[in-house]
Amino acid sequence: MGSIYVVDASGIPQAWIVSGTDAINSTNCCFDGPGNKSLYITDSMEGNVQKVERHCVGAKSERS
């Protein structure tokens, strides 16, 4: 749907981010950047990466 939903630890939607392009193929996203507050979204149809600055902190991976 060209959107990213930000959910809390219980899976309840807290925010809805609409893609900045006409394409509807948002394929992946991840948090990074200072304070882990930058959300990067890939779009397979447009072939680009979009960046959204968020006020919330993204979840951190539990990888070792």
C-alpha positions in Angstrom: 0.0 0.0 0.0 3.0 2.3 -0.2 2.9 2.8 3.5 4.9 1.9 6.7 3.1 1.3 9.9 5.0 2.0 13.1 3.8 -0.3 15.9 4.5 -0.5 19.6 5.8 -3.6 21.4 2.3 -5.0 21.5 1.9 -4.6 17.8 -0.6 -1.7 18.1 -0.1 0.9 15.3 1.2 4.2 16.6 2.0 6.0 13.3 1.3 5.6 9.6 4.0 6.8 7.1 3.0 7.2 3.5 5.6 6.8 0.8 6.9 10.0 -0.8 6.4 8.5 -4.3 3.5 7.4 -6.5 4.7 3.8 -6.3 3.1 1.4 -3.9 5.9 -1.2 -3.6 7.6 -0.3 -0.3 9.7 -3.4 0.1 11.8 -3.0 3.3 12.6 -0.6 6.0 15.1 -0.1 8.9 16.1 2.4 11.5 19.6 3.8 11.7 21.3 7.2 12.1 21.9 9.3 15.2 19.8 7.9 18.1 18.4 5.2 15.8 15.7 7.7 14.7 16.1 7.8 10.9 13.8 5.4 9.1 15.0 4.2 5.6 12.4 2.8 3.2 13.2 1.0 0.0 10.9 1.1 -3.0 11.3 -1.6 -5.6 9.2 0.0 -8.3 10.9 3.4 -8.1 14.3 1.8 -7.3 15.1 4.3 -4.5 15.6 4.6 -0.8 13.6 7.2 1.2 14.6 8.6 4.5 12.2 9.8 7.2 13.3 11.4 10.5 11.2 10.1 13.3 10.7 11.3 16.9 10.6 7.7 18.1 13.5 5.3 18.4 13.6 2.3 16.2 13.9 -1.2 17.6 17.4 -2.6 17.8 18.4 -6.0 16.5 19.2 -8.7 19.0 22.0 -10.1 16.8 25.2 -11.0 18.5 
